[in-house]
């Protein structure tokens, strides 16, 4: 099982996740049309996402169709939410300071 953080570290893989989030499922050739790289390169990125549990595939005749499994993203969301609270407090402090500053 690949680490979810390393799987989403690459911008191409984040874009693939975004594309799959908008559809129920999609075959490789349709995903490849969204990129300026070949089918093999897109397939390698999908394999990394699959190892992290973010993508699930199924055979449909001669093609493989992919869909997003967003559940592993919860780990990232929970980690980021800690820092969101941190920055929200800091932004409120900055807003207060700026309001107190003479124009």
C-alpha positions as CSV (number, residue, x, y, z in Angstrom):
1,X,0.0,0.0,0.0
2,X,1.5,3.3,-1.1
3,X,1.3,6.4,1.2
4,X,-1.7,8.7,0.3
5,X,0.5,11.8,0.9
6,X,3.1,10.7,-1.7
7,X,0.4,9.7,-4.1
8,X,-1.2,13.1,-4.1
9,X,2.1,15.0,-4.0
10,X,2.3,15.0,-7.8
11,X,0.2,17.6,-9.7
12,X,-0.7,15.1,-12.5
13,X,-2.1,12.7,-9.9
14,X,-4.1,15.5,-8.2
15,X,-5.5,16.4,-11.6
16,X,-6.5,12.8,-12.2
17,X,-8.3,12.8,-8.8
18,X,-10.1,16.0,-9.8
19,X,-11.2,14.5,-13.1
20,X,-12.4,11.3,-11.5
21,X,-14.3,13.3,-8.8
22,X,-16.5,14.7,-11.5
23,X,-17.6,11.4,-13.1
24,X,-18.9,8.0,-11.9
25,X,-16.1,6.3,-13.8
26,X,-13.9,6.9,-16.9
27,X,-11.8,4.7,-19.2
28,X,-8.1,5.4,-19.6
29,X,-8.3,6.8,-23.2
30,X,-10.8,9.5,-22.0
31,X,-8.5,10.5,-19.1
32,X,-5.5,10.6,-21.5
33,X,-7.3,13.2,-23.6
34,X,-7.0,15.7,-20.6
35,X,-3.1,15.5,-20.6
36,X,-0.2,16.2,-23.0
37,X,1.3,12.8,-22.2
38,X,0.8,9.4,-23.5
39,X,-1.5,6.6,-22.3
40,X,1.4,4.8,-20.7
41,X,2.4,7.8,-18.5
42,X,-1.2,8.3,-17.4
43,X,-1.5,4.6,-16.7
44,X,1.6,4.8,-14.4
45,X,0.0,7.7,-12.5
46,X,-3.2,5.7,-12.1
47,X,-1.3,2.7,-10.8
48,X,0.2,4.9,-8.0
49,X,-3.2,6.2,-7.1
50,X,-4.5,2.6,-7.1
51,X,-1.8,1.5,-4.8
52,X,-2.8,4.2,-2.4
53,X,-6.4,3.1,-2.5
54,X,-7.5,6.3,-4.2
55,X,-8.5,4.7,-7.5
56,X,-10.4,1.5,-8.2
57,X,-10.6,-0.1,-11.6
58,X,-12.8,-2.6,-13.3
59,X,-12.7,-4.3,-16.6
60,X,-15.6,-3.6,-19.0
61,X,-15.0,-5.6,-22.1
62,X,-11.7,-4.6,-23.6
63,X,-11.3,-1.4,-21.6
64,X,-10.5,-0.7,-18.0
65,X,-12.7,1.9,-16.3
66,X,-11.5,3.9,-13.2
67,X,-13.4,5.6,-10.4
68,X,-12.3,7.6,-7.4
69,X,-12.3,6.1,-3.9
70,X,-12.1,9.4,-1.9
71,X,-12.1,7.6,1.6
72,X,-8.2,7.7,1.9
73,X,-8.3,11.5,1.4
74,X,-10.0,11.8,4.8
75,X,-6.6,11.3,6.4
76,X,-5.2,14.3,4.6
77,X,-8.3,16.3,5.4
78,X,-8.0,15.6,9.1
79,X,-4.3,16.5,9.0
80,X,-4.9,19.8,7.2
81,X,-7.8,20.7,9.4
82,X,-5.4,21.1,12.4
83,X,-3.5,23.7,10.5
84,X,-6.7,25.3,9.2
85,X,-7.6,26.1,12.9
86,X,-4.1,27.4,13.4
87,X,-4.3,29.8,10.4
88,X,-7.9,30.9,11.2
89,X,-6.8,32.1,14.6
90,X,-3.8,33.9,13.1
91,X,-5.8,35.5,10.4
92,X,-8.3,36.8,13.0
93,X,-5.4,38.3,15.0
94,X,-4.1,40.0,11.9
95,X,-7.5,41.3,11.0
96,X,-7.8,42.8,14.5
97,X,-4.3,44.4,14.3
98,X,-5.1,45.9,10.9
99,X,-8.4,47.4,12.1
100,X,-6.6,49.0,15.1
101,X,-3.9,50.5,12.9
102,X,-4.4,54.2,11.9
103,X,-5.2,54.8,8.3
